[in-house]
Amino acid sequence: MKIGFVADKYKDQDYRLLEKATAYLETRGVEVIYPHVEDRYGSIAPLGKSYGPWEGLDSVLSLGGDGTFLYTCHKAYSLDIPVIGVNLGKMGFMTEIEEEDLEESLDTIIEGRAVVKEKMMLDVRAYDRGGKEIYADYGLNDAVLFRGSISQIIPCRIFIDGVKIETIPSDGIIVAGPTGSTGYALSCGGPIVDPNLEMMLITPISPHTLHNRSYVIEPESVVGIEIARHYPHKPQFSVDGRANVEVDSDVRIEVRRAKRNIRTLSVQNINFFRRIPEKISARGMIDG
C-alpha cells in the first residue's frame, strides 16, 4: 500500500506530525510518499526522503486546515485518488481526523475499514465574447466572482440554463456545491446543506437590493455569470480560493456539475449537523 501526505508547513511546524505519521505507517509496512506539490505546501520531505509521483497512491492525507484539504483534492482529483484530511486548523469543516485520533484513523485506512464517499465537484469555465474558452478548472467548494480591490459594486447578470434570471448589483456572486455551503456562501447568508446532497447554490455577496436570498438549483443546471456591458472595471474570479483571475464584461463564466465526483475517505460515523455549532464557535476563537 502507498499513502501520500500533503502537509501545511505553517500548521505542522517542523513536520512533527508528519514525521510521527510516517514512522507509524512504516512500522505497519506501508510505503509513504511525499507527492510533488507547489506553493506553501512545497517542502515536505523532512526525513531526507525524495518527492514521489501522485500516480499509484492508494490514498492521500492532508495535514492542515480546509485550505490544505482543498489543495490536496485539486491535485488528487484528476487521478481519482481518495482523500482524507487531518485537522490542524481552527475549524476544519472538511477535515475529519483530529490529531489525537491519527494513529487509530491510520489503522482504519490501512486495514481497509475506511468508507469511500463521493462528493460532487464543480466544472468551471470562462469564455470570451467569441465563445473561445479562456479558463477551465474544477472545484469542490465554490467558484467566486468578487470585487477585489475595486470599490464599486458589480452588476452581475445571472443565468440558469441559458435563461437570464436577474441582474444583481453586489460585491460578487458565489456558486457553491454542497460541500461549499459552509464556506464563503455561509458567511454571506446562504443555507447549510448536507454535503451528501447533490445541488448547487447561487449566493450574492452583499447585494445592493431589497432581498438577499440564495438560489438552490438542481445539479444538472448550468449557471452563467456575466458582468453588465460597459462596466469599466475588472473584478476577480477564483475557484476554491486558488489564484485570482481578472475578468471583464466580455467574459462569460459557466459553472456546472463535473462529470465525475471526487472520492473521499471517512473513518468515523460523524453527524455533519452535530459538528456545525462546534465548528462555527471555533471561528470566534481565531487569532487576528
N, C-alpha and C positions, 0 to 999 in steps of 0.2 A: 504493500500500500504506500502511496505517495501523498503526503499532505503538505500544502503550501501555506506560508504565512505572509501577510502584509501588515506591517506594524507602523504606527504613527510614532516617530522617534521623539516627538514632544510629549506625548502622553505616556509612553513606555520608556521612561528615562533610563539610559544606559542599557536598554533592552533587557531589563531584569526579567520581565515576564516571558519575553520571547525565548530567552535562554532557558528558563525553567521549563517551558512547554516543550522546547526542542529536546532537552535532556530526558524528559519523561517519555516522550514518544519514542526516542531511540532505544530506551530500555525495553520498550514493547515491540521492537523490531520494525518500526515504521521509518521509512525514508522521509526526511524533512527537506523541503525545497524552499528557497527564497526566490520567488519568481521575479523577473525583471520588472521594475516599477520606475515611476518618474516623480518629479516634484518633491513634496515634503516626505514622501514615503520611499525615497530613493536609496538610503544607506542602511540596508537591513541584513548585513552579513557579519554580525558581531562576533561570531565564533570562528572566524577565519575561513569560513566556507564560501565558495563562489556562488554567484547567482545561477539560477537554473531556468529552464523554459516553463511557460504556463502549460504547454501541451503535456498531456499524460498525467496531470494531477487528478487524484480521486476526489479531492475536496480542497477548499482553501478557507483559511480562517483570517479574519481581520482583527487586529488588536488596536483598539482606539475607540472613537465615537462613531456617530452616524455618518460623518463625512468620510471616515476611513472605510466604513462598510459600503457606502455608495461607490467610492473609487474602486474597491475590490470587485463589486458587482459589474462595474463598467468593463473591467479588464477580463473578468471570467465569463461574461455573458456570451461572447462570440464562440467560445469553446465549450459551452454548455457544462461548465464546472459548478457543482453545488457550492454554495457559500454560506458561512455562518459567522456571526460577529461576537467578539468578546468585548464587553463594555468597559472602557477605561475613561469614559466621559462622564458628564453630569446626568444626561437624560438617557440616551441610548434607546430610543423608540424602536429601532430596527435591530439592535444587537441583543442577543438572547442570553448569552452566558455572562455571569458575573465572575470576577476574579477568584473568589473563594470556591467557586464550583468548577474551576477549569479542569482539574485532573479527572473528576467524575464525568464531566462532559466529554473529554477526550476518549475516555473508556467507552462511552456510549457510541461515539463515532466509529472507532476502530473495530468495535465488536459488531457493527452493522445494525445497531438498535436505533439509530437516529432516523427520524421520519423525514422523507423528502416532500417538500411542499413547493408548489408552483405559484409564482406571483406575476401578475400582469405587468408587462413592460409597455412603454410608450415609444412609438416611432415618430420622430420629429424631423421635419424637413422644411427648408425655406427655398422659395423660388423668386426669380426676378420677374420684371413685368412681361418679359417674353416667354416665361414658363420654364426657363433653364434652372435646374437645381443648383443652388449655390451653398447649401449646407445640409448635412444629414447626420443624425445622431440617435442614440437610444437612451432612454431614461427610466429609472424605477420610480422616482419621486415625482418630478414635475418639470414642466417647461415654463419659463417665466419671461415675459416682456416687461421691462421696468425702466424707470426714468434715468437711473444712473446719476450723473452729475447735472442733468437738466432740471431747471426749476419749474418749467411749465408742465401742466398736465398733458396727457397724451390722449387724443381722440381715437380710441380703439374700436375698430369695426369687427364685430363678432359674427361668424358664420357657422352654421351647423349643417353638414351635408350639402354645402353649396348655397344654402339659403341664408340671407342676411337676417340676423335676429335683432340686433340693435347696435348703436354706437354708444360706447361708454366712455365719457371723459374721466380719466382716472390716472393714478400713478403707474398703472400697468395691469396686466392680466396674468393669472396663474392657471395653467391647465395641468391638473394633477391626476395621477392614477390613484387607486385605493390606498396603496402604501403611503403615498404622499399627502394624504389628508391630514396627517398630524404634523406636517412640516409648515412651510410658509402659508399654505392655504388655511390652516388652523389659526394662525396669527391674524389673518385677515377676515376672520369670522366664518370660515367655511365649516361644514359639518364634520364630525368624527365618523369615519367609515371603517367598518371591519375590513382588514387588509385581504381577507379571503374572497371578498366580493369582486366582481368584475364590472367596472363602470369608469366614467371619467367625470371630473369636477371642473367647472369653469368658475373661477372666483376673481372678482375685481379687487385691485389693491387701492384702498382709499378712494372709492368712486365719488365724483362730484355730481351726485344725483340724489333723488329723494328715496331711493331704495338701494339696499346693499345685500343682495342675495346671490347665492351660488346656483348655477345650473348643474343638475345631476343628470347625466345622459348615458345612454346605453353604450357598451364598449365598442360596438361596430361603427359608431358615428365617426365622422371626420370633422374636427374643429379647425376652422380657419380664422386667422387673426391678421388684420391689415391696419395700417395707420392711415387715417384720412388724408386724402391728397392735399398737397400744398402745406403740410405740416413741416416747418423749416428745420427741425432738429433731428438728431439721430439717437433714439433710445437704444438700450442694450437688451440683449437676449441671451439666456443661458439654459442649459439642461442639467438638472441635478447639481446646480451650483458650480459647474465647471466653467472654463474660460468664457468670458463675456464676448459677444459678437455685436457689433453695431449694425442696426437696420434702419431703413428709412421708408418713406411712403411708397417706394417702388417694389417693396418686398412683401411677399405673402408667406406667412408661416402656417404650416399644416401639422396637426397632431392627430395621430390615430393609434389604435391598438397595434402593437407589434405582432407579427405573425407567430412568434414563439415566446413563451413565458420564460422567466428565469427560475432556476431551481435553487431553493434554499434548504438548509437542514434545520431540524428542530430536535432538541434533546430534552425538552421539558413540556409538560402539558400546562401551558400558561393561558389564563383567561386574559385576552387582549384588553378588554374594557376594565378589568380589575386593576390593571397596571397603570391605566391612564392617570388617575389622581396623583399617584406617586411620581410619575414622570413629569407631570405639569408642575407639581410643587418644587421639583428639582430646578426648574427654570429660574425660580426666585432666589436660588442659592448660588447661581453662577457669579463668580467674581467679575467685577467690571474691568 
